[in-house]
Amino acid sequence: CMVVDEVVNLLDLCCLYAKVPSEGNLSYHPKMMFKILVYAYASGIFSSRKIAKALGENVAFIYLAAWQRPDFRTINNFRKNNLTELDDLFVQIVRICHKLKMVKLGHISIDSSRFKANAADRRSYDRKRIEREIKRLLDQAEKADQKEDALFGPENSGDELPKEIRDRKRRIEKLKEIRKQLDQEDKEKLNATDADAVFMKTTAGIKTAYNAQTAVDEAQQVIVAAEVTNQSYDVDHLVPMVDQVEENTASSVTVLSADAGYSSADNLEKLEARKIDAYIPDDQYQCRLRRKKVAPFHKDNFGYDQRRDVFICPEGKQLPFVYRQRRNDKGGYLIYQCSGCRECGHFGQCTTNKKGRTVCRRDIDEKIKQMRRKLDSESGKAIYARRKVIVEPVFGQIKAVQGFTDFKLRGLKKVNAEFKLVALAHNVKKISKYIHEKGIDLATKLAQRQLQPQLAPS
């Protein structure tokens, strides 16, 4: 409570003050509103109604609010009306951590976790389900038409129809809107409650969810970058997360680790060009780490003779280069093919192609192999092993300790801001622990104005 009070006092809140109306009824002070919001999220209270209730019962909330009692609508509106500002305030907290030497950028680890969207799974529709549902409702409406005339007479307006009939018509209109949106956005499925949320695999099964990307600094497990996406894959978000880390801290990343979901030769090339020492296994290497069996005739079990430019299969047969295949992505592939597969005892297991087994290669694939050799070294094993104690516990703290397992807001923009608030609250808790262990007096620092962060670039 006291740390939240002191940390918020350190922030430049001009972005909040600028939204205070100059006319009408007096508004609650933005600093007070932000303090109770941060303390609530740090304490695992996310509902605006529960926050409003705590303002009359919880001593810490009463202290931060100075006995003021904004109602739940005011609290919820403050949260929703300051989405962009939460991003700026998150960056300011990161910079305070940096100046406190809690963030050293010695080793940054990036990972993602899925959080349930504020949407019912059963309200997700694909085109077939929409057509079925519209047909069912129209059939019901047709059967009800005869009863309507008998009950209400032809002279009555639709407003006088029973609620059940009016709701049916509204549902048909809503379904038609969803169908139109599916066509416009070229999506397979759309949720009627939160159109941005998508089905993802979570620990609780396939759920309507969002994917939260997080970058964590090794020193004190401070979240230095956070972003929510509605894409289930991670590979496209590695470089943007690195960019966000460097922008938020105004420093360069030196060592980076991430799991196999972020691995691609293109990503490794970009990190190497920026002189970032990366430790990112590919999916097959990850399988080996987890002792999962790789198929005996997987491409990784084929040797490559660089001098002769041929692949060698596990049975010793050669696959010479045959042609280059152009694709829409980076530069195309070199195709190698074996001509003696039909006589091989493993035909049908290794390949069913009568022309013979093919293997594709890009020159850039060498980056993946270099990474494997790097991860197999003693230093590489030690550095990559640190990932498990840097980023993974942070999601455990957010979900199990803070109790944040699902979003309360809807829409990608809103849930992204809400997760920044979650990350901000996590970092404030880390500050509290750090200054207690180090015996730092933040009040003195505040008086000296040594920790005043710069406003994040908008």
SEFI-114870 format. One record per residue (C-alpha): x, y, z; residue number from 0. Coordinates in Angstrom, 2 decimals, padded with zeros to 5 digits. Layout:
SEFI-114870
(r (X, Y, Z), NUM),
...
***
This chain:
SEFI-114870
(r (000.00, 000.00, 000.00), 0),
(r (002.68, 002.51, 001.02), 1),
(r (004.89, 001.48, -001.89), 2),
(r (002.01, 001.95, -004.36), 3),
(r (001.47, 005.41, -002.88), 4),
(r (005.14, 006.37, -003.21), 5),
(r (005.69, 004.83, -006.64), 6),
(r (002.62, 006.52, -008.16), 7),
(r (003.83, 009.81, -006.66), 8),
(r (007.02, 009.33, -008.71), 9),
(r (005.14, 009.14, -012.01), 10),
(r (004.43, 011.91, -014.45), 11),
(r (000.62, 011.73, -014.64), 12),
(r (000.11, 014.54, -017.16), 13),
(r (-001.44, 011.99, -019.51), 14),
(r (-004.20, 011.41, -016.93), 15),
(r (-004.60, 015.04, -015.96), 16),
(r (-005.13, 016.06, -019.57), 17),
(r (-008.38, 014.09, -019.62), 18),
(r (-009.94, 015.79, -016.61), 19),
(r (-012.88, 017.88, -017.91), 20),
(r (-012.74, 021.61, -017.21), 21),
(r (-016.52, 021.88, -016.89), 22),
(r (-019.27, 020.02, -015.09), 23),
(r (-019.11, 018.25, -011.74), 24),
(r (-015.77, 017.90, -009.98), 25),
(r (-013.93, 014.70, -010.91), 26),
(r (-012.10, 012.36, -008.58), 27),
(r (-008.38, 013.04, -008.65), 28),
(r (-006.70, 010.86, -011.34), 29),
(r (-003.75, 010.12, -009.05), 30),
(r (-006.05, 008.70, -006.39), 31),
(r (-007.99, 006.66, -008.96), 32),
(r (-004.79, 005.24, -010.43), 33),
(r (-003.44, 004.32, -006.98), 34),
(r (-006.49, 002.28, -006.05), 35),
(r (-006.49, 000.61, -009.48), 36),
(r (-002.82, -000.41, -009.19), 37),
(r (-003.24, -001.65, -005.62), 38),
(r (-006.36, -003.60, -006.61), 39),
(r (-004.60, -005.41, -009.46), 40),
(r (-001.57, -006.09, -007.25), 41),
(r (-003.93, -007.56, -004.62), 42),
(r (-005.87, -009.75, -007.03), 43),
(r (-009.04, -007.62, -007.10), 44),
(r (-010.09, -006.97, -010.70), 45),
(r (-013.85, -006.39, -010.55), 46),
(r (-014.84, -002.72, -010.33), 47),
(r (-017.66, -003.68, -007.95), 48),
(r (-015.25, -005.46, -005.62), 49),
(r (-012.86, -002.51, -005.74), 50),
(r (-015.72, -000.15, -004.83), 51),
(r (-016.67, -002.43, -001.94), 52),
(r (-013.06, -002.56, -000.69), 53),
(r (-013.00, 001.25, -000.52), 54),
(r (-015.39, 001.01, 002.41), 55),
(r (-013.90, -002.05, 004.13), 56),
(r (-010.17, -002.39, 003.44), 57),
(r (-007.81, -000.09, 005.39), 58),
(r (-005.23, 000.01, 002.57), 59),
(r (-007.84, 001.10, 000.02), 60),
(r (-009.26, 003.65, 002.47), 61),
(r (-005.77, 005.10, 002.98), 62),
(r (-005.01, 005.34, -000.76), 63),
(r (-008.43, 006.88, -001.50), 64),
(r (-008.32, 009.20, 001.55), 65),
(r (-011.85, 008.08, 002.53), 66),
(r (-013.25, 008.87, -000.91), 67),
(r (-015.75, 006.36, -002.34), 68),
(r (-016.01, 006.39, -006.15), 69),
(r (-018.66, 003.90, -007.27), 70),
(r (-017.98, 000.91, -009.50), 71),
(r (-019.11, 002.74, -012.66), 72),
(r (-016.61, 005.53, -012.02), 73),
(r (-013.82, 003.01, -011.42), 74),
(r (-014.70, 001.02, -014.54), 75),
(r (-014.97, 004.15, -016.68), 76),
(r (-011.59, 005.41, -015.43), 77),
(r (-010.01, 002.10, -016.44), 78),
(r (-011.67, 002.04, -019.88), 79),
(r (-011.08, 005.73, -020.61), 80),
(r (-007.32, 005.55, -019.99), 81),
(r (-006.26, 002.59, -022.12), 82),
(r (-003.52, 004.41, -024.01), 83),
(r (-002.31, 006.09, -020.83), 84),
(r (-001.82, 002.72, -019.12), 85),
(r (000.76, 001.89, -021.78), 86),
(r (002.72, 005.07, -021.00), 87),
(r (002.51, 004.50, -017.25), 88),
(r (003.74, 000.92, -017.63), 89),
(r (006.84, 002.22, -019.42), 90),
(r (007.47, 004.76, -016.65), 91),
(r (007.40, 001.97, -014.05), 92),
(r (009.87, -000.05, -016.15), 93),
(r (012.21, 002.94, -016.25), 94),
(r (011.98, 003.40, -012.49), 95),
(r (012.99, -000.26, -012.12), 96),
(r (015.86, 000.37, -014.52), 97),
(r (017.12, 003.33, -012.49), 98),
(r (016.83, 001.30, -009.29), 99),
(r (019.19, -001.25, -010.94), 100),
(r (016.41, -003.85, -010.86), 101),
(r (016.67, -004.12, -014.65), 102),
(r (020.14, -004.83, -015.99), 103),
(r (019.36, -006.37, -019.42), 104),
(r (021.99, -009.02, -018.73), 105),
(r (019.55, -011.72, -019.83), 106),
(r (016.06, -011.14, -021.21), 107),
(r (013.68, -014.07, -021.57), 108),
(r (010.55, -013.96, -023.73), 109),
(r (007.55, -016.25, -023.42), 110),
(r (003.79, -016.24, -023.88), 111),
(r (000.74, -017.55, -022.05), 112),
(r (-002.93, -017.79, -022.96), 113),
(r (-005.55, -016.02, -020.88), 114),
(r (-009.28, -016.67, -021.16), 115),
(r (-011.23, -013.93, -022.94), 116),
(r (-014.32, -012.37, -021.41), 117),
(r (-016.49, -014.31, -023.83), 118),
(r (-018.59, -017.46, -023.72), 119),
(r (-017.12, -020.26, -025.86), 120),
(r (-020.61, -021.26, -026.95), 121),
(r (-021.11, -017.83, -028.53), 122),
(r (-018.51, -018.57, -031.22), 123),
(r (-019.93, -019.09, -034.70), 124),
(r (-018.64, -020.35, -038.01), 125),
(r (-020.60, -019.99, -041.27), 126),
(r (-022.27, -023.40, -041.00), 127),
(r (-023.44, -022.79, -037.46), 128),
(r (-024.76, -019.34, -038.39), 129),
(r (-026.83, -020.79, -041.25), 130),
(r (-028.15, -023.58, -039.01), 131),
(r (-029.08, -021.15, -036.25), 132),
(r (-030.79, -018.70, -038.63), 133),
(r (-032.77, -021.55, -040.17), 134),
(r (-033.82, -022.83, -036.74), 135),
(r (-034.94, -019.38, -035.61), 136),
(r (-036.81, -018.73, -038.88), 137),
(r (-038.60, -022.06, -038.54), 138),
(r (-039.62, -021.10, -035.02), 139),
(r (-040.78, -017.70, -036.24), 140),
(r (-042.86, -019.25, -039.03), 141),
(r (-044.63, -021.54, -036.56), 142),
(r (-045.24, -018.59, -034.27), 143),
(r (-046.74, -016.36, -037.01), 144),
(r (-050.12, -018.04, -036.89), 145),
(r (-050.26, -017.73, -033.11), 146),
(r (-049.27, -014.05, -033.27), 147),
(r (-052.24, -013.13, -035.47), 148),
(r (-054.60, -015.04, -033.24), 149),
(r (-053.23, -013.57, -030.01), 150),
(r (-052.54, -009.94, -030.96), 151),
(r (-054.43, -009.22, -034.19), 152),
(r (-052.96, -007.87, -037.43), 153),
(r (-053.42, -004.23, -036.35), 154),
(r (-050.87, -004.39, -033.47), 155),
(r (-047.25, -003.28, -033.98), 156),
(r (-044.16, -005.40, -033.41), 157),
(r (-043.38, -003.56, -030.18), 158),
(r (-046.37, -005.25, -028.61), 159),
(r (-045.10, -008.74, -029.39), 160),
(r (-043.98, -010.87, -026.45), 161),
(r (-040.34, -010.51, -025.42), 162),
(r (-039.58, -014.07, -026.63), 163),
(r (-040.58, -013.17, -030.21), 164),
(r (-038.77, -009.82, -030.21), 165),
(r (-035.59, -011.50, -028.89), 166),
(r (-035.73, -014.07, -031.69), 167),
(r (-035.80, -011.33, -034.32), 168),
(r (-032.90, -009.52, -032.68), 169),
(r (-030.88, -012.77, -032.59), 170),
(r (-031.43, -013.31, -036.32), 171),
(r (-030.24, -009.76, -037.02), 172),
(r (-027.18, -010.31, -034.81), 173),
(r (-026.33, -013.56, -036.59), 174),
(r (-026.54, -011.83, -039.95), 175),
(r (-024.17, -009.15, -038.67), 176),
(r (-021.70, -011.85, -037.55), 177),
(r (-021.94, -013.53, -040.97), 178),
(r (-021.22, -010.21, -042.66), 179),
(r (-018.24, -009.60, -040.38), 180),
(r (-016.87, -013.08, -041.09), 181),
(r (-016.96, -012.31, -044.80), 182),
(r (-015.37, -008.88, -044.39), 183),
(r (-012.53, -010.09, -042.15), 184),
(r (-012.10, -013.45, -043.92), 185),
(r (-012.22, -015.40, -040.65), 186),
(r (-013.27, -018.99, -040.09), 187),
(r (-014.97, -018.33, -036.77), 188),
(r (-016.14, -015.31, -034.77), 189),
(r (-017.26, -014.86, -031.18), 190),
(r (-020.45, -012.86, -030.75), 191),
(r (-019.37, -011.53, -027.33), 192),
(r (-015.77, -010.55, -028.18), 193),
(r (-015.09, -010.50, -031.91), 194),
(r (-011.30, -010.19, -031.42), 195),
(r (-010.95, -013.31, -029.23), 196),
(r (-010.14, -016.63, -030.91), 197),
(r (-010.08, -020.29, -029.91), 198),
(r (-006.68, -021.32, -028.52), 199),
(r (-005.29, -024.35, -026.76), 200),
(r (-004.96, -023.61, -023.03), 201),
(r (-004.27, -025.69, -019.92), 202),
(r (-008.05, -025.88, -019.48), 203),
(r (-008.63, -027.10, -023.04), 204),
(r (-009.63, -025.21, -026.18), 205),
(r (-010.98, -021.85, -025.03), 206),
(r (-011.79, -018.42, -026.42), 207),
(r (-008.60, -016.64, -025.41), 208),
(r (-005.82, -014.15, -026.04), 209),
(r (-002.06, -014.74, -026.20), 210),
(r (-000.03, -012.54, -023.82), 211),
(r (003.60, -011.95, -024.88), 212),
(r (005.97, -011.04, -022.04), 213),
(r (009.65, -010.13, -021.82), 214),
(r (011.24, -010.48, -018.37), 215),
(r (014.62, -009.28, -017.09), 216),
(r (016.73, -011.81, -015.21), 217),
(r (017.83, -009.62, -012.29), 218),
(r (014.51, -009.21, -010.41), 219),
(r (011.91, -010.75, -012.76), 220),
(r (010.68, -007.31, -013.85), 221),
(r (008.40, -007.34, -016.88), 222),
(r (010.11, -004.99, -019.33), 223),
(r (007.72, -005.49, -022.27), 224),
(r (004.21, -006.86, -022.65), 225),
(r (001.83, -007.21, -025.57), 226),
(r (-001.40, -009.15, -026.11), 227),
(r (-002.22, -010.71, -029.48), 228),
(r (-005.05, -012.83, -030.82), 229),
(r (-002.64, -015.09, -032.71), 230),
(r (-001.88, -018.51, -031.27), 231),
(r (001.64, -018.66, -032.74), 232),
(r (004.62, -016.76, -031.31), 233),
(r (007.27, -016.68, -034.03), 234),
(r (006.22, -013.34, -035.56), 235),
(r (006.33, -011.57, -032.18), 236),
(r (009.95, -012.15, -031.18), 237),
(r (011.55, -009.17, -032.93), 238),
(r (008.70, -006.74, -032.05), 239),
(r (009.09, -007.75, -028.38), 240),
(r (012.84, -007.08, -028.54), 241),
(r (012.08, -003.70, -030.10), 242),
(r (009.65, -002.91, -027.29), 243),
(r (012.20, -003.91, -024.61), 244),
(r (014.82, -001.60, -026.07), 245),
(r (012.35, 001.25, -026.48), 246),
(r (010.98, 000.88, -022.93), 247),
(r (014.42, 000.74, -021.30), 248),
(r (016.32, 002.97, -023.72), 249),
(r (019.02, 000.27, -023.69), 250),
(r (020.15, -002.61, -025.90), 251),
(r (019.42, -006.27, -025.31), 252),
(r (022.58, -008.36, -025.05), 253),
(r (021.45, -011.91, -024.14), 254),
(r (018.06, -013.35, -025.08), 255),
(r (016.34, -016.69, -024.53), 256),
(r (012.99, -017.98, -025.76), 257),
(r (011.33, -021.33, -026.38), 258),
(r (010.90, -023.17, -029.68), 259),
(r (007.73, -021.28, -030.57), 260),
(r (009.90, -018.26, -031.45), 261),
(r (012.44, -020.18, -033.54), 262),
(r (012.96, -019.42, -037.20), 263),
(r (016.05, -018.93, -039.30), 264),
(r (014.80, -015.45, -040.17), 265),
(r (014.52, -014.48, -036.49), 266),
(r (018.00, -015.82, -035.76), 267),
(r (019.44, -013.82, -038.66), 268),
(r (017.82, -010.61, -037.44), 269),
(r (019.06, -011.10, -033.87), 270),
(r (022.56, -011.87, -035.11), 271),
(r (022.55, -008.68, -037.20), 272),
(r (021.73, -006.75, -034.01), 273),
(r (024.55, -008.51, -032.13), 274),
(r (022.13, -010.13, -029.68), 275),
(r (023.40, -013.36, -028.13), 276),
(r (020.29, -015.52, -028.61), 277),
(r (019.43, -018.96, -027.22), 278),
(r (016.34, -020.27, -029.03), 279),
(r (015.91, -023.98, -029.81), 280),
(r (013.90, -025.17, -032.78), 281),
(r (010.99, -027.56, -032.26), 282),
(r (012.98, -030.71, -033.03), 283),
(r (015.72, -029.72, -030.60), 284),
(r (013.04, -029.02, -028.03), 285),
(r (011.63, -032.52, -028.58), 286),
(r (015.06, -033.92, -027.91), 287),
(r (015.32, -031.90, -024.69), 288),
(r (011.97, -033.29, -023.60), 289),
(r (013.07, -036.79, -024.60), 290),
(r (010.41, -037.09, -027.24), 291),
(r (011.24, -039.55, -030.00), 292),
(r (011.97, -038.06, -033.41), 293),
(r (010.81, -040.16, -036.39), 294),
(r (013.71, -042.30, -037.71), 295),
(r (013.40, -040.84, -041.22), 296),
(r (012.94, -037.22, -040.22), 297),
(r (015.00, -034.72, -042.21), 298),
(r (017.20, -034.12, -039.15), 299),
(r (018.45, -037.72, -039.41), 300),
(r (019.73, -037.07, -042.93), 301),
(r (023.37, -036.04, -043.17), 302),
(r (024.52, -033.30, -045.52), 303),
(r (027.79, -033.39, -047.45), 304),
(r (028.54, -029.75, -048.19), 305),
(r (031.48, -030.52, -050.52), 306),
(r (029.39, -032.73, -052.84), 307),
(r (026.12, -030.88, -052.11), 308),
(r (024.16, -034.06, -051.37), 309),
(r (022.07, -035.38, -048.50), 310),
(r (022.72, -038.88, -047.15), 311),
(r (019.73, -040.84, -045.85), 312),
(r (019.94, -043.16, -042.78), 313),
(r (020.34, -046.10, -045.18), 314),
(r (023.34, -044.48, -046.90), 315),
(r (021.60, -043.52, -050.17), 316),
(r (022.40, -040.14, -051.73), 317),
(r (019.91, -037.36, -052.44), 318),
(r (021.56, -035.01, -054.98), 319),
(r (020.33, -031.49, -055.77), 320),
(r (017.63, -031.52, -058.50), 321),
(r (016.07, -028.05, -058.71), 322),
(r (015.32, -024.77, -056.94), 323),
(r (011.73, -024.13, -055.88), 324),
(r (010.54, -020.55, -055.64), 325),
(r (008.06, -019.66, -052.88), 326),
(r (006.41, -016.52, -051.66), 327),
(r (008.67, -016.29, -048.59), 328),
(r (012.41, -015.81, -048.27), 329),
(r (014.13, -016.67, -051.52), 330),
(r (013.01, -020.23, -052.19), 331),
(r (014.23, -023.75, -051.43), 332),
(r (016.82, -026.15, -052.82), 333),
(r (015.24, -029.55, -053.50), 334),
(r (017.20, -032.81, -053.18), 335),
(r (015.78, -036.16, -054.30), 336),
(r (016.73, -039.83, -054.12), 337),
(r (016.14, -041.95, -057.23), 338),
(r (016.51, -045.38, -055.60), 339),
(r (013.80, -045.38, -053.00), 340),
(r (011.48, -048.02, -054.53), 341),
(r (014.09, -050.74, -054.05), 342),
(r (014.70, -049.71, -050.43), 343),
(r (013.26, -051.86, -047.64), 344),
(r (011.94, -048.73, -045.93), 345),
(r (009.88, -047.52, -048.89), 346),
(r (006.44, -046.66, -047.55), 347),
(r (007.86, -045.72, -044.16), 348),
(r (010.36, -043.11, -045.27), 349),
(r (008.30, -041.96, -048.27), 350),
(r (005.42, -043.08, -050.46), 351),
(r (006.51, -040.92, -053.39), 352),
(r (007.27, -043.22, -056.34), 353),
(r (009.80, -040.70, -057.65), 354),
(r (011.74, -040.93, -054.39), 355),
(r (012.19, -039.12, -051.09), 356),
(r (012.76, -035.37, -051.30), 357),
(r (014.43, -033.06, -048.78), 358),
(r (014.37, -029.28, -049.02), 359),
(r (017.08, -026.95, -047.81), 360),
(r (017.67, -023.24, -047.57), 361),
(r (021.11, -021.76, -047.09), 362),
(r (019.67, -020.01, -044.06), 363),
(r (018.90, -023.39, -042.43), 364),
(r (022.51, -023.41, -041.33), 365),
(r (021.48, -020.85, -038.70), 366),
(r (019.29, -023.47, -037.04), 367),
(r (022.18, -025.94, -036.94), 368),
(r (024.53, -023.32, -035.52), 369),
(r (021.98, -022.65, -032.78), 370),
(r (021.79, -026.36, -031.94), 371),
(r (025.57, -026.53, -031.57), 372),
(r (025.46, -023.43, -029.40), 373),
(r (022.74, -024.87, -027.15), 374),
(r (024.68, -028.15, -026.85), 375),
(r (027.72, -026.36, -025.41), 376),
(r (028.14, -026.27, -021.63), 377),
(r (027.70, -022.48, -021.51), 378),
(r (024.68, -022.67, -023.81), 379),
(r (022.99, -025.27, -021.62), 380),
(r (023.56, -023.16, -018.53), 381),
(r (022.24, -019.96, -020.11), 382),
(r (019.16, -021.56, -021.65), 383),
(r (018.36, -023.35, -018.38), 384),
(r (017.99, -019.91, -016.77), 385),
(r (014.88, -019.28, -018.89), 386),
(r (012.87, -021.56, -016.60), 387),
(r (013.58, -019.35, -013.58), 388),
(r (013.28, -016.00, -015.35), 389),
(r (010.07, -015.84, -017.35), 390),
(r (008.07, -018.96, -016.46), 391),
(r (007.65, -018.10, -012.74), 392),
(r (006.27, -014.68, -013.71), 393),
(r (003.20, -016.21, -015.34), 394),
(r (002.82, -018.40, -012.25), 395),
(r (002.90, -015.31, -010.04), 396),
(r (000.38, -013.49, -012.23), 397),
(r (-002.05, -016.41, -012.36), 398),
(r (-001.62, -018.07, -008.95), 399),
(r (-000.60, -015.16, -006.69), 400),
(r (-002.27, -012.14, -008.29), 401),
(r (-005.12, -014.39, -009.39), 402),
(r (-005.35, -012.97, -012.90), 403),
(r (-006.45, -015.84, -015.16), 404),
(r (-008.93, -014.15, -017.50), 405),
(r (-009.58, -010.72, -018.93), 406),
(r (-012.36, -008.50, -017.63), 407),
(r (-012.44, -006.22, -020.68), 408),
(r (-013.31, -007.09, -024.28), 409),
(r (-011.60, -006.30, -027.56), 410),
(r (-007.90, -006.55, -028.42), 411),
(r (-007.12, -002.91, -027.62), 412),
(r (-008.77, -003.10, -024.20), 413),
(r (-007.30, -006.43, -023.13), 414),
(r (-003.85, -005.24, -024.22), 415),
(r (-004.18, -002.23, -021.92), 416),
(r (-005.54, -004.41, -019.12), 417),
(r (-002.54, -006.73, -019.34), 418),
(r (-000.23, -003.70, -019.19), 419),
(r (-001.99, -002.84, -015.91), 420),
(r (-001.43, -006.42, -014.68), 421),
(r (002.28, -006.20, -015.64), 422),
(r (002.56, -002.76, -014.05), 423),
(r (001.08, -004.08, -010.78), 424),
(r (003.48, -007.06, -010.92), 425),
(r (006.43, -004.68, -011.26), 426),
(r (005.24, -002.52, -008.34), 427),
(r (005.19, -005.66, -006.18), 428),
(r (008.76, -006.38, -007.30), 429),
(r (009.75, -002.83, -006.35), 430),
(r (008.19, -003.33, -002.90), 431),
(r (010.17, -006.53, -002.35), 432),
(r (013.39, -005.00, -003.67), 433),
(r (013.40, -001.82, -001.55), 434),
(r (012.54, -003.89, 001.54), 435),
(r (015.51, -006.21, 000.92), 436),
(r (017.90, -003.35, 000.06), 437),
(r (016.64, -000.92, 002.71), 438),
(r (015.96, 001.81, 000.12), 439),
(r (013.85, 004.77, 001.23), 440),
(r (011.74, 005.75, -001.77), 441),
(r (010.43, 008.83, 000.03), 442),
(r (013.97, 010.19, 000.18), 443),
(r (014.51, 009.36, -003.45), 444),
(r (011.28, 011.15, -004.30), 445),
(r (012.36, 014.27, -002.40), 446),
(r (015.65, 014.26, -004.30), 447),
(r (013.77, 013.74, -007.62), 448),
(r (016.37, 011.18, -008.61), 449),
(r (013.89, 008.66, -009.98), 450),
(r (011.61, 010.90, -012.01), 451),
(r (011.04, 008.86, -015.20), 452),
(r (010.64, 010.37, -018.61), 453),
(r (007.27, 010.08, -020.27), 454),
(r (007.10, 007.15, -022.64), 455),
(r (006.97, 008.14, -026.29), 456),
(r (003.39, 008.09, -027.56), 457),
***
